[in-house]
Amino acid sequence: MINVNLTNELREFAKKAFKDDAVELLIGFEPLSNGSNGRPVVIFSENEIEKLTWNDSLTFNLSVLLRKFKNKKVGIIANGCIGRSIVVLINEGQIKRENVVIIGIPCQGMRDYQGGEMYENCQSCKYPTPPVYDYLISSNKALEANDDTLGMRVKKIESLTDSEKLSYFNEQMSKCIRCYACRQACPMCYCETCFVDINSPKWLSKEASNADNTIWNITRIYHLAGRCVECGACARACPEGVDLMYLIGKMNRDVKEMFGFEAGLKIGVKSALETFNPNDPDFFWKGECC
């Protein structure tokens, strides 16, 4: 359901941004005909502001569109995870802070518009408000997460025997059809040419076999280490229901435990795997990994 008060405040900020010539275009959401969901929209003037909406069933990470407008002054609507994604993109030199005007929304969590259940990553979210913004919606109170539900599920799977974990992992990999919807939905998957699209050398076959599915998913997860903000866009984009949130959740919690790092919280901070710290764990060289 559309949040009327928040939507009206959002439109007022958007109108101000256009009137002040702060933006050339603005990325947000427009409602679908069912009224309970939304899709990305790009507006180019204050005359289109009535298209903008906000509700609790928005599943797309808008920051994935920012690189398409690198040379323009772009406004964007951002809750916590979209805002953190913007910070990562700035830190990685993909966009410039001075070219982005952020209308921040303290998020109350996103829900499945069909079942009404709050998404697992939202239940675990510790940062519902974007870390940086130019305007902030004041009519929305941020969700206060009480439990790390995803982390608890990660621990539950970790407690399984090796054979049980392998069985669960193989079950998930058998679902994957390598449509790459997860890659397209992820703002951090911005490589101009992905390794799976290279024919010489050829890294993967076109067949969606368990072996190649495993290579694809594990490689992508490692690529996101220290960069993923756990927005859940990839998991929601997957048409086969592969448990991507477990893989992401495990990776993020390992990065936090080993390096004390969480992505997208501060501009100017490199990701965990972009830096060297002599105090980083060195279990590999000590032989503790095997």
N, C-alpha and C positions, 0 to 999 in steps of 0.2 A: 504494500500500500504506500502511496506517495506521502511523504512527510511534507505537509503543506507549509508549515511555518519555516522549516529549514529551506525548502525550495524557494520560498519568497525571499528569504535573506540571501540565499545563494545568487539569485537573479539580481538583487540590488548590488552586490559586490561585483558581479560580472558587468553590469551596466556602468558602474563607476570605473572599472578598469578600461572599458572602451572609451568612455567620455574623457578620461585622463590621458588617452593615447598610450596607455601602458602596454597594451597588447594589440596585435594585428589579427589574432584569431584566438579562439578558446576551445579547449577540449573538455568535454563533459559527457553527461548521459542525457538521452531523451527517452521518454516512456514508450513502451510497446503498447499495442492495442489492448492487451489483457490487463493493463494498469498495474500489474504486480511485479514487473521486471523492467529492465531498461537496457539500452544498447548505446555504444559510443556514438557521439556526434561531435562534429567540428563546426563551430559557428564563426562567422566572419564580420559580424556587426551587431550593434545593440538591438537592431530590428529583429534579430533571431533569438533573443534571450528567452522568449516564452517557450522555446524548445527544451530548455534545461530543466532537469528534475533530479530528485534524490530519493531513494527508498532503501530498504534494508535487504534487497534481493539483487544487488549489483555484483556481478561476478568477474568483470573484466578489469585488468590492471591497465589503466589509461596511460601510464608512463611508457608503455610499449610503442605508443604513437609519437613520442617526442622527437625521435631521431629523424622522422619524416619532415620535420619543419626546423631543421638546424639553424637556418639563417634568418629566422623570423622571431619576433617577440611573441611568445606563446603563453597564454594563460591556461591553467589546468586545475581541475577540481581534484583534491587529494585528501583521502583519509590517511590513517597511519601507515598502512603498507604501501600505498601509492607514493606517499611522501618519502618513505625510506628508500623506495626504488629510485626516486628522483635523485636522492642524495648519492646513491651508488653510481648512477649514470654520470653525475657531476664529477665525482671522485675519479672515475675512470676516463674522464675527458671526452665523453660522448656528447654532452651538452654543456652549456655555460650557464652558471647561476644567474648572470645578469640578463639572460634571454628568456628566463622562465618566471612567470608571475603565478604564485601558488595561492589558490583559495583553499585554505585548510578546513577540514571538517572533522571534529572529534567523533570518532566512529563508535556506534553502539553494537557493532557486529553484523555480519551478513548472514542471511538465512536462505535456505532452499525455498524458492518461491512456491514449489508444489507441496512440500511436506511441512514447511515452517520451522524446521530444525536448524539451529545455528551451526554453521560450519565449524569443523574441528579446529582449524587454525585460528578462527575467531575466538573460540572458547579459551584458547591458550595465549591470546595476544596480550603482550605487556605494554605495547606502544600504540594505542588507538588514535593518538593525535600525531599529525605529521611533525617531524623534528624541526623543520623550517617552513615558514609560510610568510606571505605578504599580507593576507587578510585571513581572519579566523572567524568562522561561524560561531556565534555565541549562544545560539538557541539549542544546541545539541550537547548533551552531557556524554562524555566518553565512557565506554564500557570499562568496568573494573573486573579484570579476569581474576578469579579466585584460585583456579586450579590449572595446571599445565596438563590438560587432558591428552594432548598429543604426546607429551613427554612420558606420561604414565603408560600410554599404549606402547611407546617405544621400549620402555623398561619391561613391559609384559612380554613382548616378542623376544627381547634379549634374554629373558629367563627360560626360554624354551631350550630343549636340547639341540645340539648341532644338526641332527637329522631332521628335527621338526622345523628348525629355522630354514634349512635348505629346501624342505618340502614347501614351506610357505612362500619362499622366494621364487621357486620354480613355478608355483601356481600363478603368481603375479606375472612373471615373465611370459607365461603361456597365453595370457590375455592380450598382450601387446600386439598390435597390428602394424606398428611403425608408421603411423599416419603423420607423426611429428606435430600433432596439434599442441602437445605440451611445449614444444620448442617455439611455436608461433605465438603462444600465449605469454611467454616469459620475456619480460623486459631485459633480462640479463643474457638471453640467447640472441645476441646481435651480430654474431660473426657474419661477414658478407658471404663466406662460403663455409658451410658446415662440413665436418669431416665425412659425414655420411653421404654427401653429394659429390665427393671426389672419386673419379673413376681410375685415376692413375697417380699413386697406387690405389687399389680398391680395398677399402677397409671393411666393408660389409656387403653381403649379398642382398639381393632384393627380396629374398625369401624371409618371411617373418618367423625364423626358427628361434628356439629358446636361446641358443648360443649367441646369435647375432642380436637378439633382443636384450640379452644380458649386457653385451658390450655397449650397445647404445645407451641403455639406462644408467649403467654405472659410470660411463664416460661423461654423460651429461651431469650427473650428480657431482662428480669430482670437479667438473668445470664450474659448478655453482658454489663450491666450498668457499666460505668466507664472503660470499656475494649475495646469497639468497636471503630474502626478507620474509619468507614463509607466507606469501600472500595467498597461496592456494590456487592461483589462476590455472596452473598446469593440470592439477588434479581435476578441477571442474571442467577443463576442456577435453579431458580424456574420454572418448566415447565408449571405452571398454571397462572403465572403472579400475584401472591398475592402481594399486595402493602407493601412489607417488608421495603422499604425505608422510608415510612411514619412512621412505628412503630419505626424503628431505629432512624430516624431523630428526632422524638418527644422525645425519651428517651435521646439521646445525648444532645439535647438542654436543657432538664430539668436538667441533670447532670451539664452542664456548668452553668446554671443559679443558681442552688442551692449550688454547691460546687466549682464553678470556675475552673473546671477540664476538660481537654481534654486528651484522651488516647494517649500513644505512642510518646510523644514529647521529653522525656528525660530519659536516663537510670538511675536507682536507685530511681525512684519515684513510690510509691505505688498508686494503683488506688483509686478513690474517696471512694469506699465502703470498702476498706481494712484498712482505717485509721479512727481515732476518732479525731475530732476537736471540742472543746467546743463552737466554734462559728458557727458550722453547724446549719442549720435551725431545729427547734424543734416543727414544727407545729403539729405533731402528739400528743405530750404530752399536747399541749395547746388546743387540740380539734378543731384545725382549719382545719383538714383534712376532717371533716364530716359535 
